[in-house]
Each structure stands twice: as structure tokens, then as C-alpha cells.
Amino acid sequence: MTISWKHIMLGIGIVIIDLTVYILLGLLLMNYDDFYTESEGEYWSLASMTTTEKITYIGLNAWHVINILGIVYIIYRLTRKLKKHWWQQRI
């Protein structure tokens, strides 16, 4: 079981892309926070958001789900690989 430079660089690239998406979505949602007024409705409700802010808000929540699924998948793959490696050494 070896880890190559290709895998390390791929992992770093994925983390950088993930953080970039989070930063962009966060910056887009700052517009809502800066220009919110109570007359528009309850704070952080979809009714008080413009269409762009709604899309960004839903996109951020979808990105959270994608990240959770990705982490679960990585943990699943690692446990499968470690179990296989453990059984091979046991025999």
C-alpha cells in the first residue's frame, strides 16, 4: 500500500478547489448580510433574499452535502483498503 506523489497532489488540488468554492460562496452571501433590512422579512429566510442570493444559499447547502458525501466515500475507501491490507499481512 503506497501513496504516490500523484495522489498527494490530487488531494491538495481537491482541497484547494473546495476552499475556493467555499470562499466564493461566502463572498457572494456577504452581499445579503451587508444589505439586509428588517422590512424584507426574517433574517436568512428565503423570502428576504433576491434570486441570486437564493441560488447562492442553496448552492452553499448543496456544497455542504457534496463535501459530506465525499468525506464518507473517502473514509469508506480507506477502510476497505486498510482491511484488505490487514488481511493480506495476516495470511
C-alpha positions as CSV (number, residue, x, y, z in Angstrom):
1,M,0.0,0.0,0.0
2,T,1.9,3.0,-1.3
3,I,0.9,6.6,-1.7
4,S,2.3,8.3,-4.8
5,W,3.1,11.9,-5.4
6,K,0.2,11.9,-7.9
7,H,-2.3,11.0,-5.1
8,I,-0.9,13.7,-2.8
9,M,-1.0,16.4,-5.5
10,L,-4.6,15.3,-6.4
11,G,-5.6,15.6,-2.8
12,I,-4.1,19.0,-2.4
13,G,-5.8,20.2,-5.6
14,I,-9.2,19.0,-4.4
15,V,-8.7,20.7,-1.1
16,I,-7.7,24.0,-2.8
17,I,-10.7,23.8,-5.2
18,D,-13.0,23.0,-2.3
19,L,-11.8,26.0,-0.3
20,T,-12.0,28.3,-3.3
21,V,-15.7,27.3,-3.8
22,Y,-16.4,28.0,-0.1
23,I,-14.7,31.4,-0.3
24,L,-16.6,32.4,-3.4
25,L,-20.0,31.3,-2.0
26,G,-19.2,33.1,1.3
27,L,-18.3,36.3,-0.5
28,L,-21.5,36.1,-2.6
29,L,-23.5,35.7,0.6
30,M,-21.8,38.7,2.2
31,N,-23.9,40.9,-0.1
32,Y,-27.0,39.6,1.6
33,D,-25.6,40.3,5.1
34,D,-24.5,43.8,4.2
35,F,-27.7,45.0,2.6
36,Y,-30.3,43.2,4.7
37,T,-33.1,45.3,6.2
38,E,-35.8,44.1,8.6
39,S,-38.6,45.2,6.2
40,E,-37.6,42.5,3.7
41,G,-38.6,39.7,6.1
42,E,-37.0,37.4,8.6
43,Y,-33.2,37.3,8.6
44,W,-31.8,34.4,6.5
45,S,-35.2,33.4,5.2
46,L,-35.6,32.7,1.5
47,A,-38.4,35.3,1.4
48,S,-35.9,38.1,2.3
49,M,-33.4,37.1,-0.4
50,T,-33.1,38.0,-4.1
51,T,-32.9,35.3,-6.7
52,T,-29.1,35.4,-6.8
53,E,-28.9,35.2,-3.0
54,K,-31.3,32.2,-3.0
55,I,-29.2,30.4,-5.6
56,T,-26.0,31.1,-3.6
57,Y,-27.6,30.0,-0.3
58,I,-29.0,26.7,-1.9
59,G,-25.6,26.2,-3.6
60,L,-23.8,26.5,-0.3
61,N,-26.0,24.0,1.3
62,A,-25.6,21.6,-1.7
63,W,-21.8,22.1,-1.4
64,H,-22.0,21.0,2.2
65,V,-23.9,17.8,1.2
66,I,-21.3,17.1,-1.6
67,N,-18.5,17.6,0.9
68,I,-20.1,15.2,3.5
69,L,-20.7,12.6,0.8
70,G,-17.1,13.0,-0.4
71,I,-15.7,12.5,3.2
72,V,-17.9,9.5,3.7
73,Y,-16.7,8.0,0.4
74,I,-13.0,8.6,1.3
75,I,-13.5,7.0,4.7
76,Y,-15.2,4.0,3.1
77,R,-12.4,3.6,0.6
78,L,-9.7,3.9,3.2
79,T,-11.3,1.4,5.5
80,R,-11.7,-1.1,2.6
81,K,-8.1,-0.6,1.6
82,L,-6.8,-0.9,5.2
83,K,-8.9,-4.1,5.8
84,K,-7.6,-5.6,2.6
85,H,-4.0,-4.7,3.6
86,W,-4.6,-6.1,7.1
87,W,-5.9,-9.4,5.8
88,Q,-3.1,-9.8,3.4
89,Q,-0.5,-9.3,6.1
90,R,-2.3,-11.7,8.4
91,I,-2.1,-14.6,5.9
